[in-house]
Amino acid sequence: MASEAEDQIINALNSFLPANLYALDFTAEHYKKLLDILNISDDEKIFEVKRGTLAEGLVEYFKLSHQNISVKLSLQNCLMTKYFLDDSGSVEFDRLLYHNSKLLMTVAHEKNNFYVLPFLLLIPAEIKDTLFKLYLDKQMPIDKARHLTRQQVQPIFNLSERDIVFFLRGRMWIRYFTPPKNVPDGKDKRFAGESAEQLDAMYKRYFPKGMWKDIESILGEVLEEKLNFSIIDNATFSKTFIPVFRGMIEILLIDVMSPKDCDKIEGLTGYILRIHFDKILLYTAKNLLLFVENRDKNAEIFIKEFSDDTLIDSSGKKTKKYAIVDEKQQTWNYVTILSILLQYKQAKLRIISQNKILADIKEQLKQYDENLTSEKNNQVLQEKKVESIVKKIADNELKNFKNKEESDLSQIKIHKDLLSAKRVEENELYLIKNRIANTTIELTRQQKKLKHESEAKTILNDQIEPLIETYNRIANALALVLTKR
């Protein structure tokens, strides 16, 4: 909170500066006017007394528009340093980012218009699109664009570490943390006091085919955004995974729920999370294993936290860590998990390679089959052409026989032309039959190859089945231990 002296400086600045001035647009003229208003522009001794307060007042003034600065002051000069949101960016880019900040400040001022639930804020689509146009124009990766936007949103909307910013299905949401609902004795606390029977009926009404496909469609995006194993640590994961999954389900529900049912959204969210919790955690565990498989350093640190170790603090208090123990009571650590994952990765690559071989063969078979059909159609047409010429030759010979006279030169030429045409068409028919024979041979060869490669894939599947089974045991064990805290 600003002191009374700092408030005086802030009020003085507000009296003449444009609202939400970009910090680096604060000029020497602005500084001189401030000193004039404060009656210290000509008195070095009074200035020295007030220098510290003056600097703090300037810092506080720009902090009100969410700009972090530092200043070095003399009676003649104000040297200002602005701390950029993106350290690698330029003044030009930071100025553009500040334009986004001002847009977000406007939304924050009017945020009561944008609540879809008392704790869930939906940023208007046109605002979100305007925010991201800057990044699209710069061809910036979407993950960095979202990171920078979150950095701006957090102070502007005064978010705590328990509040969540979601980017889901092309929309931007702010989910404010809410403590668990106070539930009267005798009511089901798991579902915010709502009856399981009523929630089950509501769930089946809104999702007659179940909700897993809806959850699965955005779960990868949620993990990347809020529970990214290349960034997150174990303690943060433990604190946030339940609120994140609840927020995800709430956002899915808000699109389908009738307004009259929205007062039951907390209970229904808990009910749905309970139904799909095991699947969600298994999906999350497999996501973590993928990071480990790709040798991500943060994921390595994350998974190494699970062990048989017992920690002893300075007071002698013992804390048992949680180990990754599968259904066969085998304990897994980072080294043994990584060994299986690398084998599993190679197995997946072999399967992908074998599937490509089979796909290529099937494509060739399809092409050969189409060529064979085409050539057989060509054969029918060509045989008709030959038959037509043979008939013309026969008709011509019969005509000459009936005339019982030597054919004149024109008739001889017609006969020769017909015989020549017959040879040409018969030759083409021969070529077509040759192509049919060759295509039939190649088709048979490829069919045998398909059979051989299909058998090879079956053998490969049999060989890696124990490996897949082991991988699934590890994933299930990891999913279980992720919930322990």
Buried (B, 14 or more C-beta within 10 A) or exposed (E): EBEEBBEBBBEBBEEEBEEBBBBBEBEEEBBBBBBEBBEBBEEEEBBEEBBEBBBBBBBBBBBEBBBBBEBEBEBEEBEBEBEBBBEEBEEEBBBBBBEBBBBBBEBBEEBEEBEBBEBBBBBBEEBBEEBBEBBEEEEBEEEEBBBBBBBBBBBBBEBEEEBBBBBBEEBBBBBBEBEEBEBEEEBBEBBBBBEEEBBEEBBEEBBEEEBBEBBEEBBEBBBBBBBBBEBBEBEEBBEBBBBBBBBBBBBBBBEEBEEEBBEBBBBBBBBBBEBBBEBBBBBBBBBBBBBBBEEBEBBBEBBBBBBEEEEEEEEEEEEEEBBBBBEEEEEBBBEEBBEBBEBBBEBBEBBEEBEEBBEEBEEBBEBBBEBBEEBBEBBEEBBEBBEEBBEBBEEBEEEBEEEEEEBEEEBEEBBEEBEEBBEEBBEBBEEBBEBBEEBBEBBEEBBEBBEEBBEEBEEBEEEBEEBBEBBBBBBBBBBBBBBEE
